[in-house]
Every structure is written in structure tokens, then in C-alpha cells.
């Protein structure tokens, strides 16, 4: 039997892919991930909760046709998700990337160099060191450096840090084949 709510006809017959519980601070919601044929996408349907006496239930009953449609949708969703994630990650200044100063008072705007140091202590603003040349002293320390804050720089040519599209497509296909139907609805997850 698919999703069954009290005093109602069963819904999403042959389209229930997963049965999950989402824990809140005080209560839990029970939901099913279903294939919605009308909207041609996965959908989260809450059928019970500890907040109220719902009495609903669900049974996984997806047909092979539904599974194929759901995998194709999940693959497309994962590709878009990964592209957005990798685009954001590529613009994040990290040690080893070339950065450009775009604001601030002490370092001239337009100054470029390799981000080689970040203050590891938790502060409101992260202090950084930028090597403006590759010249080093006898101890292997950069000689031409400027000091600024992470909020004042941007990554130069972030596209170079994006993985190949083929790699993202393979990762998305692997994700879809693992039947992780809940991912588009999960509050927190990371690849």
C-alpha cells in the first residue's frame, strides 16, 4: 500500500520511493519521497508526525518505470546541485589560490598574489597573507608579502578550479544509482 492517510484513499500508488523520518527539536515528521507524475519530479509528502495524532502510513512500492523516471530526475538535480556547489567552491579563497584585492584601505586595490597564510583563530575577520611574488628568502619564506583580510579579496580566474563537467556528470549518475531519493529534501548534507 502506498501513502495511506486516515479516512482517505491511498495516494501515490506505485510511486513511493523512500520512507524517512525528519527529527526536529521537539518532534519528528515522517515523510515519503514520491514520484509526482503530474509535476514530473520527486516530492516530499509528510504523512505523520509526533506533533499530532496523524495515523498515516506508507509503503515503498515504486514500479520499475517510476524508478527510471526518478533516477533521471535525480541525476539532473544532482548535476545542477554539483555545478552550483563547485562554482561556489571555486570562488572561495583558500591557501594556494591566486587572489586579487578588491577592497580595503591598506593594500592597493588590484594587488594580486598567492594566498599563502590564513589566521586559524576564530575571529570576526580572517587575516590573510598574500605573496605578491614567488621570491623567497633562505628560510623558504616569501619576501614580498602584503597582509589583508579574507573579506577584501576574490579568487582570480575561479573557472580553473572547477572540475571537468564529465566528472560532475559521473558523480551525479553515481548518486542517482545509489537511490538516495531523500537528498533533495535533506536539511544538511555534503558530497
Secondary structure, 3 states (H helix, E strand, C coil): CCEECCCCCCECCCCEEEEEEEECCCCEEEEEEEEECCCCEEEEEEEEECCCCCCCECCCCCCHHHHHHHHHHHHHHHHHHHHHHHHHHHCCCCCCCEEEECCCCCCCCCCEEEEEEECCCCCCCCEEEEECCCCECCCCCECCEEEEEHHHEEECCHHHHCCCHHHHHHHHHHHHHCCCCCHHHCCCCCC
